Amino acid sequence: MAKKLDDIMATLPAQRRARIEGRAMKLATPKVRRKVVEASRKDLSAVFDVVPNTISSST
């Protein structure tokens, strides 16, 4: 049976998990990053004081 990524990550030391998660966020698209932090374009536009269309919706 295949192992789940969450199970493998749980066995790693905290420092190693943090490095992996940090690298994954660098490689992730803006859309994926927004989903991870559960932020909408509207939320981010308010934080950065820009119009929502400025925040990418696709990539």
Stockholm file with secondary structure:
# STOCKHOLM 1.0

chainA/1-59         MAKKLDDIMATLPAQRRARIEGRAMKLATPKVRRKVVEASRKDLSAVFDVVPNTISSST
#=GR chainA/1-59 SS CCCCHHHHHHHSCHHHHHHHHHHHHHHSCHHHHHHHTTCCHHHHHHHHTSCGGGSCSCC
#=GC SS_cons        CCCCHHHHHHHSCHHHHHHHHHHHHHHSCHHHHHHHTTCCHHHHHHHHTSCGGGSCSCC
//
